[in-house]
Amino acid sequence: MLKNREKVDVCVVGAGHAGCEAALACARLGFETIIFTVSVDSIALMPCNPNVGGTSKGHLVREIDALGGEMGKNIDKTFIQSKMLNRSKGPAVHSLRAQADKAEYSRAMRKVLENQDHLTIKQAEVCELLVEENTETFSDIADKKIVGLKTFTGTVYECKAVILCTGTYLKARCLCGEAITYTGPNGLQSANYLTDSLLNLGIEMRRFKTGTPARIDRRSLDFEKMEEQFGDERVIPFSFSTDSDEVQIDQVSCYLTYTNEKTHDIIRANLDRSPIYAGVIEGTGPRYCPSIEDKVVKFSDKDRHQVFIEPEGLHTNEMYVSGMSSSLPEDVQLAMYRTVPGLEHCKIVRNAYAIEYDCIDPKQLYPTLEFKSIKGLFSGGQFNGSSGYEEAAAQGLIAGINASLSIQGKEQIVLDRSQAYIGVLIDDLVTKENFEPYRMMTSRAEYRLLLRQDNADLRLRQIGYEVGLVSEEIYQTTLNKKKQIESEIGRLKNTIVGASKNIQEFLKAHESAPLKTGVTLSELICRPELTYEMIGEIDPERISLPADVVEQVEIEIKYEGYIERQLKQVEHYKKMEKKRIPADLDYHDVGSLRLEARQKLIAYKPVSVGQASRISGVSPADISVLLVYLENYKRK
């Protein structure tokens, strides 16, 4: 009798944005990888909003690219509109956002996966993880280790690492009013068996919820009643490797309209038919991406809410109603949408719905995204309690890198909060109590002036290169860019101009205060009314430099004082991160710890004092007690 058994290095469960990045990272690092999906047609699917990036999320995509990931390259190939958000604010919060052709995005990513060496795509439902006792005796090693998995059809895949990227598919059910369908997003098959296997392994599960608005027929809309929204005149690519000339395309428009009191009245009159308010939905929804029902109830003082009408692609008439996600019944949906200006005669192609799914409590993970209890088991994406394609892709990439390093017996990477938004994202997930889907925001990053989207390559290319996902050529390009920036800043700081007639006339022309004595060119650039480009008029020694180099020079000079202040804050932060906590430390032996702090430290098992300080329920006084104990512990 034939045995259905195969051997690979890595199994990735799920082919959404997290799974794609995880599988590509492992395969590109030379490991035989298989990626499982309930439908090959759902690879890199965008079941909700058809865009990539946005406030803070654009930072994540840039960081993924800097580390050698794929998302930035893929959206550069398939976007239909692009905007740099928050241009009126400082560079720390500038964020790219691109409207995707969602079908093309999925097709393009699938093509990358299909043509990647060492990577196999398999349409199958994974129903069980296979583990055995871990015989390694080091104190920080888990009791169990992963040895493979089993699919619903009975095939066993033996492997050295498994990465769970199940998205919103575990025991998923979609709700539209009283109608409930037991499927994943877009009517795709849900994964109904893996949850039980995880529970049997002692993994804590949660129930979360998210939702999506209706898709409506473009031909039924009146765009004259809406405000047309255009893309940027000059598009900036997401990937640092994309030639900027290649992304200058004819862009499509989006449209802005608003709800009104009629809309809100219909919603309020039918709240009892909403699964969210009728108690039918068990899962917790995302606070920062609420349904229209939530907006009307929680922001009752607002008489209108923004609604963006966005095309789903170039070859479809489906339009996405951004800002009006809902789980109300179909008849209520149609009535409320038709109260919105421009949507009076709209026809719904796909109803809005809420989706519930199983995920984990991420405190069970190390910052490497490996499970504390099972060696070789990693996870990423919405399975970890986050929301959003970008958050998922970032986690998938880190999980893929660390699974590969684990197999090689090398030290896994941890991006800290001072290095990357990805570091903030993962640190928040594994140290804070998240009772709702986690969404990245610029306000979560305390060192955001250092973690700008424009310098992600300068911050992270070296890590991607050392891991093996960034080529020598690309790395050398980044090093050359860095040298050009440093050289130009140095020249500007050492070039002095006097209070000559020519200089004074220049300053007067630009409504800038006259000089009383000589100053450096860098000091002139620091003036808010002057720019690097303007100073070129009085800088005959200037050579032509690439736009991305000029951007860095200007930011580094104009914000030098603020940047230096944050660097000093980072120094203090790093000292706390370097104070490691032994994995076998018994917190019951740490006298004077408050009961709540002891319970939280036992539950989270922080790897450093810095991480311990960010756990809710652990006070500064508790950290002081812990530091004293660790000093004595070292002397033993």
C-alpha positions as CSV (number, residue, x, y, z in Angstrom):
1,M,0.0,0.0,0.0
2,L,1.4,3.4,-1.0
3,K,1.9,5.9,1.8
4,N,1.0,9.5,1.2
5,R,4.1,11.2,2.7
6,E,6.4,13.9,1.4
7,K,9.4,15.6,2.9
8,V,10.1,19.4,2.6
9,D,11.9,22.0,4.6
10,V,9.1,24.4,5.3
11,C,5.3,24.3,5.1
12,V,3.4,27.6,4.9
13,V,-0.3,27.4,5.6
14,G,-2.2,30.0,3.8
15,A,-1.4,32.0,0.6
16,G,-2.6,35.5,1.5
17,H,-0.3,38.4,1.9
18,A,1.5,36.9,4.9
19,G,1.8,33.5,3.4
20,C,3.2,34.8,0.1
21,E,6.0,36.8,1.8
22,A,6.8,33.9,4.2
23,A,7.0,31.3,1.4
24,L,9.0,33.5,-0.9
25,A,11.5,34.3,1.8
26,C,12.1,30.6,2.7
27,A,12.3,29.5,-1.0
28,R,14.7,32.4,-1.9
29,L,16.9,31.4,1.0
30,G,17.2,27.9,-0.6
31,F,14.7,25.9,1.4
32,E,12.3,23.5,-0.2
33,T,9.0,25.1,0.6
34,I,5.4,24.2,0.0
35,I,2.6,26.7,0.4
36,F,-1.0,25.5,1.1
37,T,-4.1,27.3,0.1
38,V,-7.8,26.4,0.1
39,S,-7.9,27.8,-3.4
40,V,-5.1,28.6,-5.8
41,D,-7.3,31.4,-7.2
42,S,-7.1,33.2,-3.9
43,I,-3.4,33.7,-3.8
44,A,-2.7,37.3,-2.6
45,L,-6.4,37.9,-2.7
46,M,-7.7,41.4,-1.6
47,P,-11.0,40.4,-0.1
48,C,-11.6,43.9,1.4
49,N,-10.1,47.2,0.3
50,P,-8.4,47.2,-3.1
51,N,-5.4,49.2,-2.0
52,V,-1.9,48.9,-0.5
53,G,-0.3,51.4,1.9
54,G,-1.8,54.4,3.6
55,T,-1.0,56.1,6.8
56,S,1.7,54.1,8.6
57,K,0.9,51.1,6.3
58,G,3.0,52.7,3.6
59,H,5.9,52.6,6.0
60,L,5.5,48.8,6.4
61,V,5.4,48.2,2.6
62,R,8.6,50.2,2.2
63,E,10.3,48.2,5.0
64,I,9.2,44.9,3.5
65,D,10.8,46.0,0.3
66,A,14.0,47.1,2.0
67,L,14.3,43.7,3.6
68,G,13.9,41.9,0.3
69,G,10.1,41.2,0.3
70,E,7.7,41.3,-2.7
71,M,4.7,43.5,-1.8
72,G,6.2,46.8,-2.9
73,K,7.3,45.4,-6.3
74,N,4.0,43.8,-6.9
75,I,1.9,46.9,-6.2
76,D,4.2,49.0,-8.4
77,K,3.3,46.6,-11.3
78,T,-0.4,46.6,-10.7
79,F,-1.5,50.0,-9.2
80,I,-4.1,52.2,-10.9
81,Q,-3.8,55.3,-8.7
82,S,-1.1,56.4,-6.3
83,K,-0.9,59.2,-3.7
84,M,1.6,60.4,-1.1
85,L,-0.6,61.1,1.9
86,N,-0.1,63.8,4.6
87,R,2.2,66.0,2.4
88,S,1.1,69.1,4.3
89,K,2.6,67.6,7.5
90,G,6.2,66.6,8.4
91,P,8.1,63.8,6.7
92,A,7.6,61.4,9.6
93,V,4.0,60.9,8.7
94,H,4.2,61.0,4.8
95,S,2.8,57.7,3.6
96,L,2.3,56.2,0.2
97,R,-1.1,54.7,-0.7
98,A,-1.8,53.0,-4.0
99,Q,-5.1,51.8,-5.4
100,A,-4.6,48.3,-6.8
101,D,-6.2,46.5,-9.7
102,K,-7.1,43.7,-7.3
103,A,-7.4,40.9,-9.9
104,E,-4.0,41.9,-11.5
105,Y,-2.4,42.2,-8.1
106,S,-3.4,38.6,-7.3
107,R,-2.4,37.3,-10.7
108,A,1.0,39.0,-10.6
109,M,1.8,37.7,-7.2
110,R,0.7,34.2,-8.2
111,K,3.0,34.4,-11.2
112,V,5.9,35.3,-8.9
113,L,5.2,32.3,-6.6
114,E,4.7,29.9,-9.5
115,N,8.1,30.8,-11.0
116,Q,10.1,30.8,-7.7
117,D,12.7,28.1,-7.4
118,H,12.3,25.7,-4.4
119,L,8.6,26.7,-4.0
120,T,5.6,24.5,-4.6
121,I,1.9,25.6,-4.5
122,K,-0.6,23.1,-3.2
123,Q,-4.4,23.4,-3.1
124,A,-5.3,21.5,0.1
125,E,-6.8,22.1,3.5
126,V,-4.4,21.6,6.4
127,C,-6.2,19.9,9.3
128,E,-3.5,18.8,11.8
129,L,-0.1,19.8,13.0
130,L,2.3,17.0,13.9
131,V,4.6,17.5,16.8
132,E,6.9,15.4,19.0
133,E,8.7,15.8,22.3
134,N,11.7,18.1,22.0
135,T,14.7,16.3,23.4
136,E,17.0,19.3,23.4
137,T,17.8,20.2,27.0
138,F,18.6,23.9,26.9
139,S,16.5,25.9,29.4
140,D,14.9,28.2,26.8
141,I,13.9,25.3,24.4
142,A,10.2,24.5,24.0
143,D,8.8,21.1,25.3
144,K,7.5,20.2,21.8
145,K,8.9,20.6,18.3
146,I,7.1,20.6,14.9
147,V,7.8,17.6,12.6
148,G,5.1,18.1,10.0
149,L,1.4,18.5,9.1
150,K,-1.5,16.5,7.7
151,T,-4.0,17.6,5.0
152,F,-7.7,16.8,4.9
153,T,-7.0,14.1,2.2
154,G,-4.6,12.3,4.5
155,T,-1.2,13.3,3.1
156,V,1.5,13.9,5.6
157,Y,4.2,16.5,4.9
158,E,7.3,16.1,7.1
159,C,9.1,19.3,7.6
160,K,11.5,21.3,9.8
161,A,9.3,24.4,10.2
162,V,5.7,25.4,9.8
163,I,4.4,28.9,9.3
164,L,0.7,29.5,10.0
165,C,-0.7,32.3,7.9
166,T,-4.4,31.4,7.9
167,G,-5.8,34.9,7.6
168,T,-9.6,35.0,8.2
169,Y,-10.3,31.4,7.1
170,L,-10.3,29.4,10.4
171,K,-13.9,28.4,11.2
172,A,-14.9,31.4,9.2
173,R,-18.5,32.5,8.8
174,C,-19.9,35.5,6.9
175,L,-22.9,37.4,8.1
176,C,-25.3,39.6,6.2
177,G,-28.2,40.4,8.4
178,E,-30.0,37.2,9.3
179,A,-28.2,35.3,6.5
180,I,-25.1,33.4,7.7
181,T,-22.9,31.4,5.4
182,Y,-20.1,29.2,6.7
183,T,-17.4,30.3,4.3
184,G,-14.2,32.4,4.1
185,P,-14.1,35.8,2.4
186,N,-15.6,36.1,-1.1
187,G,-17.5,32.8,-0.6
188,L,-14.3,30.8,-0.6
189,Q,-14.1,27.6,1.5
190,S,-13.3,28.0,5.1
191,A,-10.8,25.9,7.1
192,N,-12.7,24.0,9.7
193,Y,-10.3,21.5,11.2
194,L,-7.0,23.2,12.1
195,T,-8.4,25.1,15.1
196,D,-9.1,21.8,17.0
197,S,-5.5,20.6,16.3
198,L,-4.2,23.9,17.7
199,L,-6.4,23.7,20.8
200,N,-5.2,20.1,21.4
201,L,-1.6,21.5,21.4
202,G,-2.5,23.9,24.1
203,I,-2.6,27.0,21.9
204,E,-5.0,29.7,23.1
205,M,-7.5,30.8,20.5
206,R,-9.6,33.9,20.1
207,R,-12.6,34.9,17.9
208,F,-12.2,38.2,16.0
209,K,-14.4,39.9,13.4
210,T,-13.8,42.2,10.5
211,G,-16.0,43.4,7.6
212,T,-16.2,44.8,4.1
213,P,-18.6,47.1,2.3
214,A,-20.7,46.4,-0.8
215,R,-19.4,46.5,-4.3
216,I,-21.6,48.4,-6.6
217,D,-22.0,48.7,-10.4
218,R,-20.2,51.7,-11.8
219,R,-22.9,52.2,-14.5
220,S,-25.5,52.9,-11.8
221,L,-23.6,55.8,-10.2
222,D,-23.8,59.6,-10.8
223,F,-20.2,60.9,-10.5
224,E,-21.4,64.5,-11.1
225,K,-22.6,64.5,-7.5
226,M,-19.3,63.5,-6.1
227,E,-15.8,65.1,-5.7
228,E,-13.3,63.6,-8.1
229,Q,-10.1,62.5,-6.4
230,F,-6.9,62.4,-8.5
231,G,-3.6,60.6,-8.0
232,D,-0.3,62.4,-7.7
233,E,1.1,64.2,-10.7
234,R,4.5,62.5,-10.2
235,V,4.1,59.0,-8.8
236,I,6.7,57.7,-6.3
237,P,7.1,53.9,-6.4
238,F,6.8,51.7,-3.3
239,S,9.9,49.6,-4.1
240,F,13.3,51.2,-3.9
241,S,14.3,49.0,-6.9
242,T,11.5,50.2,-9.2
243,D,12.6,52.8,-11.8
244,S,10.5,55.8,-11.1
245,D,9.9,56.4,-14.8
246,E,8.2,53.0,-15.1
247,V,5.3,54.0,-12.7
248,Q,4.3,57.2,-14.5
249,I,1.0,55.9,-15.9
250,D,-2.4,57.2,-16.8
251,Q,-4.2,56.9,-13.4
252,V,-7.9,56.3,-12.7
253,S,-9.9,58.6,-10.4
254,C,-11.6,57.8,-7.1
255,Y,-14.6,59.8,-5.9
256,L,-15.6,61.3,-2.5
257,T,-19.1,61.6,-1.2
258,Y,-20.8,61.6,2.2
259,T,-23.5,59.9,4.3
260,N,-26.3,62.1,5.7
261,E,-29.0,62.1,8.3
262,K,-31.3,60.0,6.0
263,T,-28.6,57.4,5.9
264,H,-28.2,57.4,9.6
265,D,-31.9,57.2,10.3
266,I,-32.2,54.1,8.2
267,I,-29.3,52.5,10.0
268,R,-30.6,53.4,13.5
269,A,-34.1,52.1,12.6
270,N,-32.6,48.7,11.7
271,L,-29.9,48.2,14.3
272,D,-31.9,45.2,15.7
273,R,-31.3,43.5,12.4
274,S,-27.6,44.0,12.5
275,P,-25.7,40.9,13.7
276,I,-23.2,43.2,15.5
277,Y,-25.9,44.7,17.7
278,A,-28.2,41.7,17.9
279,G,-25.5,39.7,19.6
280,V,-25.1,37.2,16.8
281,I,-21.5,38.0,16.2
282,E,-19.2,36.6,18.9
283,G,-15.9,38.1,17.6
284,T,-14.4,41.5,18.4
285,G,-14.1,43.9,15.5
286,P,-11.4,46.4,14.7
287,R,-11.8,49.7,16.5
288,Y,-10.0,51.7,13.8
289,C,-12.0,50.3,10.9
290,P,-15.5,50.3,12.2
291,S,-18.7,49.4,10.4
292,I,-21.1,52.1,9.3
293,E,-23.4,50.9,12.1
294,D,-20.6,51.5,14.7
295,K,-19.9,55.0,13.3
296,V,-23.5,56.1,13.5
297,V,-23.9,54.8,17.0
298,K,-20.5,55.8,18.5
299,F,-20.2,59.1,16.7
300,S,-23.8,60.2,17.0
301,D,-22.8,63.9,17.0
302,K,-21.5,63.7,13.4
303,D,-24.1,64.5,10.8
304,R,-22.1,62.9,8.0
305,H,-19.2,60.5,7.3
306,Q,-16.8,60.3,4.3
307,V,-17.4,57.7,1.7
308,F,-14.8,57.0,-1.0
309,I,-15.9,55.3,-4.2
310,E,-12.9,53.3,-5.5
311,P,-12.6,51.2,-8.7
312,E,-11.7,47.6,-8.1
313,G,-9.7,47.4,-11.3
314,L,-9.4,48.4,-15.0
315,H,-11.4,45.4,-16.3
316,T,-14.4,45.5,-14.0
317,N,-17.3,47.8,-13.3
318,E,-17.2,46.9,-9.6
319,M,-16.7,49.9,-7.3
320,Y,-15.7,49.6,-3.6
321,V,-17.7,51.7,-1.1
322,S,-14.9,52.6,1.3
323,G,-16.2,53.8,4.6
324,M,-19.5,51.9,4.6
325,S,-18.6,48.4,5.7
326,S,-21.7,46.7,7.1
327,S,-23.4,43.5,8.2
328,L,-26.9,44.8,7.8
329,P,-29.5,42.8,5.7
330,E,-29.4,43.3,1.9
331,D,-32.6,45.4,1.8
332,V,-31.3,47.8,4.5
333,Q,-27.9,48.0,2.7
334,L,-29.6,49.0,-0.6
335,A,-31.8,51.6,1.1
336,M,-28.9,53.2,3.1
337,Y,-26.5,53.3,0.1
338,R,-29.2,55.0,-2.0
339,T,-29.4,57.9,0.4
340,V,-25.8,58.9,-0.4
341,P,-25.3,61.6,-3.1
342,G,-24.3,59.9,-6.4
343,L,-25.6,56.5,-5.2
344,E,-29.3,57.2,-5.5
345,H,-29.8,54.5,-8.2
346,C,-26.9,52.2,-7.3
347,K,-27.0,48.5,-7.9
348,I,-25.2,46.2,-5.6
349,V,-23.0,43.6,-7.2
350,R,-21.7,42.0,-4.0
351,N,-23.3,42.6,-0.6
352,A,-21.4,44.0,2.4
353,Y,-20.8,41.4,5.1
354,A,-19.0,40.8,8.4
355,I,-16.7,37.8,8.8
356,E,-15.8,36.0,12.0
357,Y,-12.7,33.8,12.3
358,D,-10.4,32.1,14.8
359,C,-7.0,33.6,15.6
360,I,-4.5,33.3,18.5
361,D,-3.5,35.4,21.5
362,P,-0.1,36.6,20.2
363,K,1.4,36.7,23.7
364,Q,2.2,33.0,23.0
365,L,4.9,34.2,20.5
366,Y,8.5,35.3,20.8
367,P,9.3,38.6,19.0
368,T,10.7,36.3,16.3
369,L,7.1,35.1,15.7
370,E,8.0,31.5,16.8
371,F,5.7,29.9,19.3
372,K,7.2,29.7,22.8
373,S,5.7,26.2,23.4
374,I,6.5,24.6,20.0
375,K,9.9,24.8,18.4
376,G,9.8,25.4,14.6
377,L,6.2,26.6,14.6
378,F,5.9,30.2,13.4
379,S,2.9,32.4,12.5
380,G,2.0,35.7,10.8
381,G,-0.8,38.0,9.7
382,Q,-4.4,38.1,10.9
383,F,-3.9,34.7,12.5
384,N,-1.8,36.7,15.0
385,G,-4.6,39.1,15.8
386,S,-3.7,41.9,13.5
387,S,-5.6,43.5,10.6
388,G,-4.6,44.7,7.2
389,Y,-2.7,43.3,4.2
390,E,0.5,45.3,5.0
391,E,0.7,44.2,8.7
392,A,0.2,40.6,7.4
393,A,2.9,40.8,4.8
394,A,5.4,42.3,7.3
395,Q,4.8,39.5,9.8
396,G,4.9,36.8,7.1
397,L,8.3,38.1,5.9
398,I,9.8,38.1,9.4
399,A,8.3,34.6,10.1
400,G,9.8,33.3,6.8
401,I,13.2,34.7,7.6
402,N,13.2,33.4,11.1
403,A,12.0,29.9,10.1
404,S,14.9,29.8,7.7
405,L,17.4,30.9,10.2
406,S,16.0,28.5,12.8
407,I,16.6,25.6,10.4
408,Q,20.1,26.7,9.9
409,G,20.7,26.9,13.6
410,K,21.4,30.6,13.3
411,E,20.3,33.4,15.6
412,Q,16.9,34.7,14.5
413,I,16.3,38.4,13.8
414,V,14.2,40.8,16.0
415,L,13.6,44.3,14.7
416,D,13.2,46.5,17.6
417,R,11.0,49.6,18.0
418,S,13.8,52.0,17.1
419,Q,14.6,50.1,13.9
420,A,11.3,49.7,12.1
421,Y,7.6,50.0,12.1
422,I,7.7,46.2,11.7
423,G,9.4,46.2,15.1
424,V,6.7,48.3,16.6
425,L,4.0,46.1,15.1
426,I,5.4,42.8,16.4
427,D,6.4,44.2,19.8
428,D,2.9,45.6,20.3
429,L,1.4,42.2,19.3
430,V,3.6,40.1,21.7
431,T,3.7,42.4,24.7
432,K,0.3,44.2,24.8
433,E,-3.1,42.9,25.5
434,N,-4.9,43.1,22.2
435,F,-8.6,42.4,22.5
436,E,-9.4,43.5,18.9
437,P,-7.7,43.3,15.5
438,Y,-4.5,45.3,15.7
439,R,-3.9,48.1,13.2
440,M,-0.7,49.9,12.6
441,M,-0.7,53.7,13.1
442,T,2.1,56.3,13.1
443,S,1.2,57.3,16.6
444,R,2.2,53.9,17.9
445,A,5.8,54.5,16.8
446,E,7.6,56.7,19.4
447,Y,10.6,57.1,17.2
448,R,8.7,57.9,14.1
449,L,11.0,60.8,13.0
450,L,13.7,58.2,12.6
451,L,11.4,55.6,11.1
452,R,10.3,57.5,8.0
453,Q,9.0,55.8,4.9
454,D,11.7,57.6,2.8
455,N,14.7,56.1,4.6
456,A,13.5,52.5,5.0
457,D,16.3,51.3,2.6
458,L,19.0,53.1,4.6
459,R,17.7,51.5,7.8
460,L,17.0,47.9,6.8
461,R,18.9,47.0,3.5
462,Q,21.9,45.7,5.4
463,I,19.7,43.3,7.4
464,G,18.1,42.0,4.2
465,Y,21.5,41.6,2.7
466,E,23.0,39.8,5.7
467,V,19.9,37.4,5.7
468,G,20.3,36.7,2.0
469,L,17.2,38.3,0.5
470,V,18.9,41.5,-0.9
471,S,21.4,41.1,-3.7
472,E,25.0,42.4,-3.7
473,E,24.1,44.9,-6.5
474,I,21.1,46.4,-4.6
475,Y,23.1,46.5,-1.4
476,Q,26.0,48.4,-3.0
477,T,23.5,50.8,-4.6
478,T,22.2,51.6,-1.1
479,L,25.7,52.0,0.3
480,N,26.5,54.4,-2.6
481,K,23.3,56.4,-1.8
482,K,24.4,56.6,1.8
483,K,27.8,57.9,0.9
484,Q,26.3,60.6,-1.5
485,I,24.0,61.8,1.3
486,E,26.8,62.0,3.9
487,S,29.1,63.7,1.4
488,E,26.6,66.4,0.4
489,I,25.6,67.1,4.0
490,G,29.3,67.5,4.9
491,R,29.9,69.9,2.0
492,L,26.8,72.0,2.9
493,K,28.0,72.3,6.5
494,N,31.4,73.3,5.4
495,T,30.5,75.8,2.7
496,I,30.2,79.3,4.1
497,V,28.6,82.2,2.3
498,G,29.1,85.9,3.3
499,A,26.7,88.8,3.5
500,S,27.4,89.9,-0.1
501,K,25.0,91.9,-2.2
502,N,24.2,88.8,-4.3
503,I,23.3,86.7,-1.3
504,Q,21.2,89.5,0.3
505,E,19.3,89.9,-2.9
506,F,18.7,86.2,-3.1
507,L,17.3,86.2,0.5
508,K,15.1,89.2,-0.2
509,A,13.6,87.6,-3.3
510,H,12.7,84.5,-1.1
511,E,11.3,86.7,1.8
512,S,14.1,85.5,4.1
513,A,15.9,87.6,6.7
514,P,19.1,89.3,5.5
515,L,22.5,88.1,6.8
516,K,24.6,90.0,9.4
517,T,27.5,87.6,9.1
518,G,28.6,84.6,7.1
519,V,26.7,81.3,7.5
520,T,26.9,77.8,6.1
521,L,24.6,76.6,3.3
522,S,23.2,74.1,5.7
523,E,22.2,76.9,8.1
524,L,20.3,78.6,5.2
525,I,18.5,75.3,4.4
526,C,17.3,75.2,8.0
527,R,15.3,78.3,7.4
528,P,11.6,77.2,6.9
529,E,11.1,79.4,3.8
530,L,14.2,78.0,2.0
531,T,14.8,74.7,0.4
532,Y,17.8,72.7,-0.9
533,E,16.6,73.4,-4.5
534,M,16.4,77.2,-3.9
535,I,19.9,77.3,-2.4
536,G,21.2,76.1,-5.7
537,E,21.0,79.6,-7.0
538,I,23.9,80.6,-4.7
539,D,25.7,77.3,-4.7
540,P,28.0,77.1,-7.8
541,E,29.9,74.0,-6.5
542,R,26.7,71.9,-6.5
543,I,26.7,68.7,-8.5
544,S,23.6,66.9,-9.8
545,L,22.3,64.3,-7.4
546,P,19.4,61.8,-7.6
547,A,16.1,63.0,-6.2
548,D,16.1,60.4,-3.4
549,V,19.5,61.6,-2.2
550,V,18.4,65.3,-2.3
551,E,15.3,64.3,-0.2
552,Q,17.4,62.7,2.5
553,V,19.9,65.6,2.5
554,E,17.1,68.2,3.1
555,I,15.3,66.2,5.8
556,E,18.5,65.4,7.7
557,I,19.5,69.1,7.7
558,K,16.1,70.6,8.4
559,Y,15.3,68.2,11.2
560,E,18.8,67.6,12.6
561,G,18.0,68.9,16.1
562,Y,14.8,66.7,16.4
563,I,16.6,63.7,15.0
564,E,19.5,64.0,17.5
565,R,17.0,64.2,20.3
566,Q,15.3,61.0,19.2
567,L,18.7,59.3,18.8
568,K,19.5,60.0,22.5
569,Q,16.1,58.6,23.5
570,V,17.0,55.5,21.4
571,E,20.2,55.1,23.4
572,H,18.3,54.8,26.6
573,Y,15.8,52.4,25.1
574,K,18.6,50.2,23.8
575,K,20.2,49.8,27.2
576,M,16.9,48.3,28.5
577,E,16.6,46.0,25.5
578,K,20.1,44.7,26.1
579,K,19.3,43.6,29.6
580,R,18.2,40.1,28.8
581,I,15.9,38.0,31.1
582,P,16.9,34.3,31.4
583,A,14.2,32.1,30.0
584,D,14.2,29.9,33.1
585,L,13.8,32.8,35.5
586,D,11.2,32.0,38.2
587,Y,9.2,35.2,38.9
588,H,8.0,33.7,42.2
589,D,11.6,34.2,43.4
590,V,11.5,37.9,42.6
591,G,10.4,39.5,45.9
592,S,8.4,42.7,46.1
593,L,6.8,42.2,42.7
594,R,3.1,43.1,42.7
595,L,0.8,40.1,42.1
596,E,-0.5,41.5,38.8
597,A,3.0,42.1,37.5
598,R,4.2,38.6,38.5
599,Q,1.2,37.1,36.7
600,K,1.7,39.1,33.5
601,L,5.5,38.4,33.5
602,I,4.8,34.6,33.9
603,A,2.2,34.8,31.1
604,Y,4.3,36.8,28.6
605,K,7.8,35.5,29.4
606,P,9.5,38.7,28.1
607,V,13.0,38.2,26.7
608,S,14.4,41.6,27.9
609,V,13.7,44.2,30.6
610,G,12.7,46.6,27.8
611,Q,10.0,44.2,26.6
612,A,8.9,43.6,30.2
613,S,8.4,47.4,30.7
614,R,5.9,47.5,27.9
615,I,3.6,44.8,29.2
616,S,0.4,46.3,30.5
617,G,0.1,45.8,34.3
618,V,3.9,46.0,34.8
619,S,4.8,49.3,36.5
620,P,8.1,51.2,36.6
621,A,8.4,50.2,40.2
622,D,8.1,46.5,39.2
623,I,10.8,47.1,36.6
624,S,13.1,48.6,39.3
625,V,12.6,45.5,41.5
626,L,13.3,43.2,38.5
627,L,16.5,45.1,37.6
628,V,17.8,44.7,41.2
629,Y,17.0,41.0,41.2
630,L,18.7,40.4,37.8
631,E,21.9,42.1,39.1
632,N,22.0,39.7,42.0
633,Y,21.0,36.8,39.8
634,K,24.1,37.4,37.6
635,R,26.4,37.2,40.6
636,K,25.2,33.8,41.6
